[in-house]
Amino acid sequence: MDYIAATGGFVWPDLPQQIANGILLGAIYSLIALGYTMVYGVLRLINFAHGEVFMLGAYIALFVSWAFGFSPAGLANNPDPKSSVFVLGVMLIASMVGCALIGVLIERFAYRPMRNQPRIASLITAIGISLLIQFGGTFVLPVSPQPNINETVNPFSGTQQITFKPAPAALYALEKTKTAELVQATKEFNAVFEKEKKERKIASKFQLSPEGAAIRDRQANVEKELNDARGKISQQSIGISLPNGQLIMFGTSIGLMLILRQMVMKTRTGRAMRAASHDFDSAQLMGINVNTVVTVTFVIGSALAGAGAMMNATFLSTPLTTFYGVNPGVKAFVAAVLGGIGNIPGAVLGGILMGLSEALVAWAGYGPYKDAVAFVILIVVLLFRPGGLLGSSKVEKV
Amino acid sequence: MLNKGWLSTSLASLAILTMLTGCSGGKSGGEGTTTGESSTTGTSGENKGSSDAGKRPATTADGNKIEGNEIKIGLIAAQQGDQASWGIDSVKGAQLAVDEVNAAGGVNGKKIKLIIGDSQSKPEQGKSAAEKLISDGVIGIVGEVASGTTIQIAKSAFPQGIPVVSIGSTRDDVTDVGNNVFRVCYTDSFQGPVMAKFAFEDLKLSNIAIVTDQKLPYSQGLSENFRKYLEKIGGKVVDEQFYNSGDTQFSAQITNLKSKNPDGVFLSGYYTEVGQFVKQMRDAGLKVPVFGGDGWDSSELQKYGGAAITDGNAYFCNHYNNEETRPEVQEFLKKWAAKFNNSIPATTMGALSYDATMLMIDALKRSKGDNSKALIAAIDETEGFKSVAGEITMKGHGGNPPKRALVVSVTATGQAFAKAYDYFAQ
């Protein structure tokens, strides 16, 4: 791979776009990382099944969309059902509630019986639950089911374009002329293709007669010039384009994180959670019902994963498999550790840093090493601050 | 210090967890004709098929003998697991061939009996299926699709002297196992150059960017073969971007691609990531033509890519296409429809399996003895055998017949024929 550096980047006009890419990506990691960090904060348990809760959340969102006419049968009847903010809202709430329920069930039946056992026991239980859901799920859940909710249910396609410095006006004029030329050239090409399809029984546009091929090549050439003009515009202008879906995702994530912060800092339950996180046993002695606290922690953490999953499936990537949560789960876990596991602002910071490092490493031209760099950052941070960036590094007495 | 120790335990378990799930996770349906840990060794860009003919180790065993009134042929295909869609088509194709020959009187008056072994989409299961078939007395084995599985089958058949005709394994080193191994498909060192030629000569694109899945040796080898040939015929690679199987967000790579202003993009990975990559590319305003290898061949591609990949600007390399007017294809489809309820094969493996089985039966007719050794010699002598996916000549090519390849374009319902390429030297 000696040519990697040669394809390297540091294309400065791309920097704002790459920073935006990183932050948008990081917000999702943050949202999932919150679940890991909260459970760890209260129980000192790494809930490896969190990624699977995320996966199930995406499936719940899908099944809810079926109820709105997006099911395979529904799509056969009406191929273009209408999606709306209401549909998305119901999917979001259902996914959050469903995930909260699943999280509580996992805690009640898998982790609670292990709570007084050595920690390694609950850790192994967590891994077991994770694998059970991943592989057991393949027997129950449809693999890459219809519809592609990313494609059909998302009503917010398109992007927001923010231009800091436009390209020379001549290029925009060129793009316009070429667009018009392409319409004309495509019309001519279609006419000759249809004609030869009938007369010469050809199946492909690469079998056209020499005259037809000339028209085909002219059309291809205009298209190439149009793409080139577009490319030059994006090369010579400085700006960022933000996909609408990801903006909504970012806004919702930030909103949910603010609500969480208010809850933890301002409410009675939040205070109980902080107390349990500080010292589980003392909190119990002070009359705090720690079982309730643990349940609430799992409810909140899993609901956040559900929200992340619903938005991820709707605005970013489908189709779904039972391994949908593995990758985001791993990244978010690293983000939580990086920010300081057990620390809520740390999870948000860690997530954003992970997203940024991925985007910036790719920008610098070292794309193949983007995951490696994220882990190097993690190792360096843990060397100097063993508790993570914002975590307490106090040594626990055994 | 409990805190720290705890954390490192967790990280270690995380690593184990990732390993456990990493090998089986991610891929859901069938994937390209090379699977799993497949690696393309033929990155030199030379055609190993014609140059390696004499280098393969030769088996010395006589193999099994034809006994009684029937000739036993083994077929190994995945009936379960993520490659089952190929395996099911493989069985149908082979059964179609055997029934056709038996209806016409069999071979030298003897009926053919097809014995099916299940590889369960796993190389080690393929190996035990092969051992079982050999002890059952099969004269030869047809299969498998996945290269990793075929290599295991070939290794257990080699010391026994049993011929193996692979259905769809494109990995270059499959036939290096021994002189008992053959295939009826093209190799990875051919499809890269085919796509380079198509992009440069037919789409008239000269500044091309490559996108490689750095976790897949298949993808790395294909990118390299593509790059070598493109540069040889005068094209230019303006950028190469990388991702990992399982990634879902490609905004960073796409931003980089856009700043290099390519005329076209070659994506050598599997449909799982390619579909999403193209979708995000189109969303970001990069509308240039995209193309790739047979790792795109799945109806799942359209699910991942949506409308972005069916815009008529996406092409990939495949073995044959149902829309071809060649009589071999149309006759095959007629027979298939008559036998299987008016359906068409769901994957290209139906036709390739039919080809592989027919090739073995054709060799049986020409065989100068009644054991596997004579059959190996007969298969190796094959010249100008007319198959559904193009003519096959084994003689002098070390098990890798120089085959034609097709370029198809992605449509909403499947794939449309674009152009056929006869074998050319790279």
Boltz contact constraints between the chains, C-beta under 6 A:
constraints:
  - contact:
      token1: [A, 7]
      token2: [B, 239]
      max_distance: 6.0
  - contact:
      token1: [A, 7]
      token2: [B, 240]
      max_distance: 6.0
  - contact:
      token1: [A, 9]
      token2: [B, 256]
      max_distance: 6.0
  - contact:
      token1: [A, 11]
      token2: [B, 259]
      max_distance: 6.0
  - contact:
      token1: [A, 14]
      token2: [B, 255]
      max_distance: 6.0
  - contact:
      token1: [A, 14]
      token2: [B, 259]
      max_distance: 6.0
  - contact:
      token1: [A, 17]
      token2: [B, 255]
      max_distance: 6.0
  - contact:
      token1: [A, 18]
      token2: [B, 255]
      max_distance: 6.0
  - contact:
      token1: [A, 21]
      token2: [B, 251]
      max_distance: 6.0
  - contact:
      token1: [A, 21]
      token2: [B, 252]
      max_distance: 6.0
  - contact:
      token1: [A, 25]
      token2: [B, 249]
      max_distance: 6.0
  - contact:
      token1: [A, 46]
      token2: [B, 10]
      max_distance: 6.0
  - contact:
      token1: [A, 127]
      token2: [B, 17]
      max_distance: 6.0
  - contact:
      token1: [A, 143]
      token2: [B, 28]
      max_distance: 6.0
  - contact:
      token1: [A, 144]
      token2: [B, 28]
      max_distance: 6.0
  - contact:
      token1: [A, 144]
      token2: [B, 300]
      max_distance: 6.0
  - contact:
      token1: [A, 144]
      token2: [B, 303]
      max_distance: 6.0
  - contact:
      token1: [A, 148]
      token2: [B, 303]
      max_distance: 6.0
  - contact:
      token1: [A, 148]
      token2: [B, 306]
      max_distance: 6.0
  - contact:
      token1: [A, 151]
      token2: [B, 306]
      max_distance: 6.0
  - contact:
      token1: [A, 203]
      token2: [B, 323]
      max_distance: 6.0
  - contact:
      token1: [A, 203]
      token2: [B, 417]
      max_distance: 6.0
  - contact:
      token1: [A, 204]
      token2: [B, 417]
      max_distance: 6.0
  - contact:
      token1: [A, 204]
      token2: [B, 418]
      max_distance: 6.0
  - contact:
      token1: [A, 206]
      token2: [B, 202]
      max_distance: 6.0
  - contact:
      token1: [A, 206]
      token2: [B, 418]
      max_distance: 6.0
  - contact:
      token1: [A, 206]
      token2: [B, 419]
      max_distance: 6.0
  - contact:
      token1: [A, 224]
      token2: [B, 263]
      max_distance: 6.0
  - contact:
      token1: [A, 227]
      token2: [B, 287]
      max_distance: 6.0
  - contact:
      token1: [A, 227]
      token2: [B, 288]
      max_distance: 6.0
  - contact:
      token1: [A, 231]
      token2: [B, 261]
      max_distance: 6.0
  - contact:
      token1: [A, 234]
      token2: [B, 258]
      max_distance: 6.0
  - contact:
      token1: [A, 235]
      token2: [B, 259]
      max_distance: 6.0
  - contact:
      token1: [A, 235]
      token2: [B, 261]
      max_distance: 6.0
  - contact:
      token1: [A, 317]
      token2: [B, 248]
      max_distance: 6.0
  - contact:
      token1: [A, 317]
      token2: [B, 276]
      max_distance: 6.0
  - contact:
      token1: [A, 319]
      token2: [B, 303]
      max_distance: 6.0
  - contact:
      token1: [A, 321]
      token2: [B, 28]
      max_distance: 6.0
  - contact:
      token1: [A, 323]
      token2: [B, 25]
      max_distance: 6.0
  - contact:
      token1: [A, 323]
      token2: [B, 26]
      max_distance: 6.0
  - contact:
      token1: [A, 326]
      token2: [B, 21]
      max_distance: 6.0
  - contact:
      token1: [A, 326]
      token2: [B, 25]
      max_distance: 6.0
  - contact:
      token1: [A, 327]
      token2: [B, 246]
      max_distance: 6.0
  - contact:
      token1: [A, 330]
      token2: [B, 18]
      max_distance: 6.0
  - contact:
      token1: [A, 359]
      token2: [B, 252]
      max_distance: 6.0
  - contact:
      token1: [A, 362]
      token2: [B, 252]
      max_distance: 6.0
  - contact:
      token1: [A, 362]
      token2: [B, 253]
      max_distance: 6.0
  - contact:
      token1: [A, 367]
      token2: [B, 241]
      max_distance: 6.0
  - contact:
      token1: [A, 367]
      token2: [B, 242]
      max_distance: 6.0
  - contact:
      token1: [A, 368]
      token2: [B, 214]
      max_distance: 6.0
  - contact:
      token1: [A, 368]
      token2: [B, 242]
      max_distance: 6.0
  - contact:
      token1: [A, 386]
      token2: [B, 4]
      max_distance: 6.0
  - contact:
      token1: [A, 396]
      token2: [B, 2]
      max_distance: 6.0
  - contact:
      token1: [A, 396]
      token2: [B, 3]
      max_distance: 6.0
  - contact:
      token1: [A, 398]
      token2: [B, 2]
      max_distance: 6.0
